[in-house]
Amino acid sequence: MSSENELSEREKEILRLVATGASNKEIAQALYISPNTVKVHLRNIFAKIGVVSRTEATLYAIKIGLIPEAVREEILINPSASSNRDTAADEPVAETRSSPIKGRGWVLLLVLLLIGLGFFRMRGINPGGVSPANSGQRWSQLADLPERVGGGVTERYEGYLYLFGGEKDGKLSGDVFAYDITQNLWEEKTAKPTFASGIQAGVLGEKVYLPGGKLADETITTLVEVYDPRNDLWELTTPLPVPLTGYGLAVFEGRLYLFGGWDGNSFRDEVWVFEPDAKEWMLQQKMPFARAFMAAAVLGNKIYLLGGESLDGVSDDCVAFYPNREKDDPTAWEQKPPLPRGRKNLRAAVLADGVYVAGGVNQIDQPITDILRFNESSGIWEVLEPPPLLVSADTALAASQTRLHFLGGTLGMRTVAYHQAYQALYTVVLPAVSR
């Protein structure tokens, strides 16, 4: 087959979407081009890489690394759906001949990104722009946390989910737990030296950064603690320029972006960027608003900022920030459809083309228990089926491969050790093709 270097960036985008199971129409919607343009691109792509079916194109996309490892999972589904799509009427290649299957037989190759790509299309969208998601039997119970904790923050590193800090029955904790995703086992790690609330975590390189936070004596710190998961060690790096808690935090293209926050006296509007090589915090620009206690999540070429609190109260805002656009470009900030209702101290995670939101409280500090997904393609907020056990305002949220993990929380006056998972994506088995 021809080298992937012959494919343009746009052709690689289209090939990646083909591998997720998207139809021509869905690809056109995602890339803001016409279905006919998609057909032309696909004919060129198929010719360049020497394939005649979508199955072969998918295998090629996996071979050259267009499909991230993070979206592969162990659940097997009958591959007939993939075969059917090879001969769908809206596809550019008319041949229906099958490719020979040799040697290894069926192998697990791809997570089919079902959500948002037509297999689980949401129905009955109401006038408010919120749709109930057809969740089915997607919830499962996994190994409980070693300790009861609420309000912890999560980050994924290699095959583990890490849970940092939080509170136990109203008292700050520095506990660190690592969850082995494959083995469904928890391990206790070295505790975070500084106990703080209102923190977030982000992975840069092989280390996890946790800036600032509010201490037990109500003071707000500038300390930035760094955890080394390979060696289970903690260290300090360059402190924040100002004391901050309740900020939004995201990692984008090897840099740490910190948005807004609360300094103990006022809501902040700065966007700080941390360069790990220089170990410097730089003021990149100002946000269009001053806000704290929001969630941040990276999807594609943008960072979503969700909810939060300002002088105007609790916000329902959903704003996309484009880091690669000029700071004085008005399109660097884009207003998206708002949350169904305002919430602060919420959690957010991303899987495939969806931004998931859970937890938080409303204007009068009442817990919000519904779990939402923002379908970027349709611009619709969808409500997920409720879990077997209540997700509280301070339940931690993490994404791994095809699942969302909901960890701990506070129910009434008691913290819990619950660990529930929601199967957001499914996998498909494709044939090993030999030409």
N, C-alpha and C positions, 0 to 999 in steps of 0.2 A: 504493500500500500504506500501511497505518497506520504511524505512527511507532513506533520501537523503545521510546520512552519509555513506551508503554502496557504494555509487558511488565514483569512483576515480576522481581525478582532471581532467584527460583526458576525462573520461566519462561525467563529468559535462560540459566540453567545447563542446563536441559533442552534448549533449542534448540542450545546449544553442543555437547552430547553427541550430539544427532541429527546434527549436521554432521560428527561424527567417524565416523559409521557405526554407532553403538551401537544395539542392539535395545532394545525396551522393558524387557526383563528386565535387561539390562546397565545401563541407566539407573537402574532401580529399585535394583539392588545398589549402584551408585556413590553414590546419594543417600539410601540407607536408607529408601526408601518402597516401596509396593506397585506391581506392574505396572499394576493398575487405576488407581491414582492418576496414574501416568505417562500412561495413555491419556486421562484427563480433562484433564490439563494440555495434552497435545498437541492435543486438539480445540480448546481455548481459544486456544492459540498460533496454530494454523492459521487460525482465524477472525479473530483480531486482525490478522495480517499479510497475510491475503488470499491464501493459497496452498492447494493441494490435494495436494501431494506432498512427499516428503522431499527430492527434488532441488531443488525451488523453495525449500523451507525452508532448505536448505544455502546456496543462492545468497544468500538474504536475510541469513543469519548472516554470510556473508563481507562483504556490502555494508555492514553496520552495524558491522563490526570485531570481531565475537565470536571470529573465528578469527585467532590471532596470526600475523603475517607470518613469525615464526621457524619455523613448522612447514610452510612451503610449500617445494616442491623441484621440480627440473626433470624428474624421471622420469615418463613418461606410462604410464598403465595403461588398458586398455579400460574404458570407462565402463559396461559392462553390469551390473556388480555394483551400482552405485548405482541403476540403473533397476530392478533386481530388488527392491531393498529398498523401493522406493516402493510395491510391491503386496504386501509381505510380510503374512502372515496376522495377525501380532500388532500391526499398526499400526492407528491409529484411523480413517483415512480410506479408504473402500472404493473410491473412484473410480479407474479404471485408465486414464482418458484421458491421452494424452500432450500435453505442451506443445509449441507450435510452436518450431522452431529456425530462426532467421533470421540474416542478416547475417554475423557473424564466424565462424559455425560453432562448432567445438569450441575451447574455451580451457582453459588450465591454471588451475584455480581453487583446489584444496584438497589438502592432505595428508590422506589418510585414515589415521587413527591405528589401524593394524592391530593393533599389539601390545597385548594386554590387552583388546581389544574384540571378540574372537571370530573373527577371520580367521586368526590363528595361535595358536589355543588350544594350550597345551602338554599333552602326553599322558604317561601313565605316571608320574604323580607318585609318588615313592617314600615310604616311611614317614618319612624324615627331613625331608620338606618341601622337597626340592630336586628340580627337574625339568629334564631336558635340553631346551634350547630347540631348536626345529626351524629352524635358521638358514638352511639351504640355501646358495645361492651369494651370500652377502652381503658377503664380504670383497673389498677391492680395494687395490691399491698406488697411492699418490699420490706427489707430488713429495717427495723426501727433504729433510730439514733441511739448511740450508747448512753446518752443523757438527755433529759428533758430540756429543751431550749426553744426560745422564741426570738425572733428578730435577728437571726444570724444572717451573714452574707455569704454568697456562694461564688465559686469560680471553678472552672474545669481545667485540669492539666493532665495531658496524656489520657490514661484510662481511668482517671479518678475524678470524683467530684469532691471539692473541699468546702467545708462549712466552717466559717470563722466567727467566733464571738457570739454576741446576742445577749439574752437575759434569761436567768433562771429565777422564776418566782419573784420578779421585780429587782433582782440584783444583777449587775453587769457580770458577764462571763468572758474569759479569754480562751475558752476551750477551742481546740481545732480538731476536727474529725475528717478523715479521708474515706470516701466510699469507693470501693472497687466495683466498677460498673459490671464487669464480667462475672465476678464471683458473688455479688450481692452481699458483700461483707464490709463492715466499718472497722477502721483503725483509729486509735487516738494518737494525735501528734503533739509536738511541743506547743504549749499554749502561747497565745499572742501576749507579748510583754505588757502592752498598755491596753487596759480594758476601756472600750469606748463604744458609744452608740452613734447612729447616724453616719456610719461609714459604708463605703462600697469597695469592691475589689476588682482589679484588672491584671491580666497576665501580659507581661512584656518579656519576650525571650523565654527564659526558663525560670522566671521569678514572678511572684504575685505581689502587687503593690496595694497597700491599704492606707490611704491618706487620712489625716485629721481625725475628727470625731469629737463627741462630747464626753467628758470624763465623769466619774462618779460624783465629783464635787461641783458639777454643773459648768466647769470651765471648758472652753473649747481649745483644742490643741492644734499646733502646726506640724506635729510629728508625722513623718511618713515612714511606716514600717514595711519591710520587705521580707517576704517569706520565700525560702528556697526549698521547694518540695522534694528535690532530689536528695538533699542532705538533712532535711528537717531542721533548718536553722533560721533564725531571725536576725535581721540587721536593719540599720537606719540608713536612709538616703537623704538627699536635700529636702529640708522642710518646706511646707507650703509658704507662699509669700504672705498669706494672712491666715488666721485661725478659721477653720471652716468645718461645719457639720451639715448633714442633709443635702449634700451636693449631688449632681448627676455625674456618673463616671462611665467612660467608654474607651475602648482601645481601637484605634483606627490606623492602619498602615504603619505599625510599629511605634506609635506615639500614644501617650495617655492624654485624653481630653477630659477636663474637669469643668463642669458647668454650674454657675451660680452657687447656691448654698446659703447658710445662715452663719453669721460671724459672732453671734451673741447679742447683737444690737440691731442688725438690719439684714434684709435680704440682699443678696449680691447678684450682679449681672455680668460678671466677667467669664470669659472662656480662657482657662489656663491650659497650656500644653506642656507636658513633661517629655523632654528628650532624654532617653536612657543613656545614650553615649556621652552626652555632655553633662548629664545629671543636672539639668537646669529646668526651672519652671519659667515659661515665657507667656506673657499676656498676648494672646492672639487677637482678640477682639472683644466687643461687648455684645451681649445678647439683646434682642429687642425688648426684653423684660427683665425685671429682677425677681428671682424665684428660688425656692428651696424645696426640699423634701419631694423631689420629682424622681422619676425613673428614666434611665437612658438605655438605649439598645441600638446596636449597629445592624443595619440591613442594606446590603449592597453598597452603594456609594454614599450613603447618608447615615446620620445618627438621629434616631428618634428621641425626642424629649416628651415625656408624658406626665400629665397631671402636675401636682405640686401645690405650693402655697405661696402667696404673695400678700402685699398690703390689701389687695382686693378680695382676699379669702382663698378658699380652696379652688383650684383650677381644673377644668375639663379639657384643657388644651392638648392637642397632639401636633407637635411641630417637628418638621424635618430640617436638620442642619446638614449642609453639604460642605465638608471640610476643604475640599479641593477647589472651591470657588473663591474668587477674590473676596477679601473681608468687607469691602465696600460695595460688593455686588448685591443688589436687593434680592436676587434669587437664591442667595446663600441660605436664606431662611424661608421655608415653605410651610404654610398652614395646611394641615391635613384635617380630615373629618374628626370632630372632637370625640372624646370619650362619652359614653352614654350619660355619665354623671361625674361630677368632680370627685377627685380623691387625691390624698397625699400619703406619703410613706408607702407607696405602692411598689410592687416588684415587676420587672419585665424581663422577658427572654425571647430569643428568636430561633425559629426552626423553619427551614425552607423559606417561603415567601410570606411567613406570618409573624407578626409581633404579638406575643402573649402577655397579658397583664393579669395580675392577681393581687389580692390583699389591699391594705391601705384603709384609711378612714375618711369619713365625709367632713363637712364643715363643723359639725358638733361632735366630732371624734367618735362617731358610731362606726363599728367595723363594716366593711363592704366585703361580702363573701363570694360574689359571682366572679367567674373566671372568663376573661374575654380574649378574643383573637381578632386582630386587625388584618383583614384580607387586603393586601396592598393592591392587588389587581382590580378588585371591585370597589375599593374604598369603603367597605362595609365592616362595621364591628359586629362580631358574632359571639353569642353566649354559649359556652361549653356546658355540656351536661354536668350537673353537680357531682362531686366525688362522694364516695361512701361515707367518709369522715369529713367533717367541716374544715374548710380552709379558713384560717383566722386572719385577722388584719396583719399579723406579723409573721405569717408562715413564709419561710424562705423558698425561693423559686430557682430552679436550675434546669438547663437543657443538656441532654446527652444523646447523641446519635438521633434516635427517632422519638425520644420520650421527654416529657416534662416531669421533673421531680418536685414534689411539695414536701418540705421538711420542717417538722416541728410546728411551733406556734403557741399561742396562749388562748385558752378557752376559759372564760370567766377569770378567775384569779390563779389558774393553774397552768403551768407550761406543760407541753406534751412532747412525746418523742416520735410521733407518727411519721411515716414515710410512705407517701402514695405516689404512684406514677400514672401519667396519662399518655396513652399511645397516640401521638399526634400524627405519625407517618407510618406507612407500612412498606414492606419490601416485596420484591418480585424476583423470581428465579428466571434467568434467561439461559438459553442454550449456549454451550461453548461451540463457537462456529469455527470450522476449519475450511479454508479455501484451497 
